[in-house]
Each structure stands twice: as C-alpha cells, then as structure tokens.
Amino acid sequence: MRRRLALAATTLALTLLAGPGCVDVGDPWYQSAEVALTVPSGPLSFDADVLTIFSRRGCITCHAAGGGGEVHFDITSAAAIARGGDDDPQPAVPCDSANSLLVEWITSCYMPYDGGPCLNDVEIATVAKWIDQGATQTYREGTCPNPPLD
C-alpha cells in the first residue's frame, strides 16, 4: 500500500512539474518571449544593444570579417559598419536612421537569404535608435543634435 501511495505521489509530482512546459502557441496562457521586449531607454551601446541583436539573429555568420557574405559587409563593430561593404560605402548614416540603408535592409527583411526570421519591430527600432544616437561603439553626448534617449 505504501509503495502504491509513494508511486502515485511521485507520478503526481512529475506531472505537475512537467505540465507548465507543455504550453502551445495559441493557448490563452501562452506568451511569446518577444511580447515583453522593448527598445532600451537611454544611450545605447553597440556591443550591448546592437551586436547582441545581430548575434542572436545569426547575422554575423555571414557579416563578419572573413564571413560568408558575398558583399563582405562586416557588422561586428560600429567602425566596421561605418566602413560599409563592397557596394555600399555608408550603410548607416550617423544621426539619420531614416536615410540609412541598414535600416531599410532590416525593415524590408532583405536579409537573411536563407529564409530565416527577420528582425522584429523592437530590434529594428533599437538599431534605428542606435544610428540616431550617432552609430558609435559607445554613446558620445553631443554627436547628434537631439538624439532619442527615451
């Protein structure tokens, strides 16, 4: 009897522990991890805010020094982005995301070629904000007139 009770208690405990992991998209209690994402406030850092996005999305697989990208456009540092690629000498116009090809490319989902997921709206807005703050490795006050800091 005790053995049956112990087995039942163990089964119940394992079921309760495993249950929360069995949530499907569309269930009323399901929330995507991206729902809670917001554009970081304050000054942005290339490494902490922008490179993190490019790394997470796999962009640097092709767009790094010696990467597999055909146009040899390195996006692993602010200086590399400022140098541009073979065809586009200035893909990020400092302080002007509205006229930056980089924002156009990530907004139109020009990349990735392999059909992977595009950057989401928050990621795009983060890259645009970084450009509007001067597109530098670390934020430097006075680089741009009226940079967005909120």
Long-range contacts (C-beta under 8 A, 24 or more apart in sequence): 34-120, 34-122, 37-120, 37-122, 37-123, 38-122, 39-122, 39-125, 39-126, 39-129, 40-126, 40-129, 41-149, 41-150, 42-149, 43-133, 43-139, 43-141, 43-149, 44-126, 44-129, 44-130, 44-133, 44-139, 45-137, 45-138, 45-139, 46-77, 46-78, 46-130, 46-136, 46-137, 46-138, 47-137, 49-126, 49-130, 50-126, 50-127, 50-130, 51-75, 51-76, 51-77, 53-119, 53-123, 53-126, 53-127, 57-112, 57-116, 57-117, 57-119, 57-123, 58-112, 58-116, 59-111, 59-112, 62-112, 77-137, 78-135, 78-136, 78-137, 79-137, 81-135, 82-135, 92-131, 92-135, 93-131, 93-135, 94-131, 94-134, 94-135, 94-136, 94-143, 94-144, 95-131, 95-132, 95-133, 95-134, 95-135, 95-143, 95-144, 95-145, 95-147, 96-131, 96-132, 97-127, 97-128, 97-129, 97-131, 97-132, 100-128, 100-131, 102-127, 102-131, 103-127, 103-128, 103-131
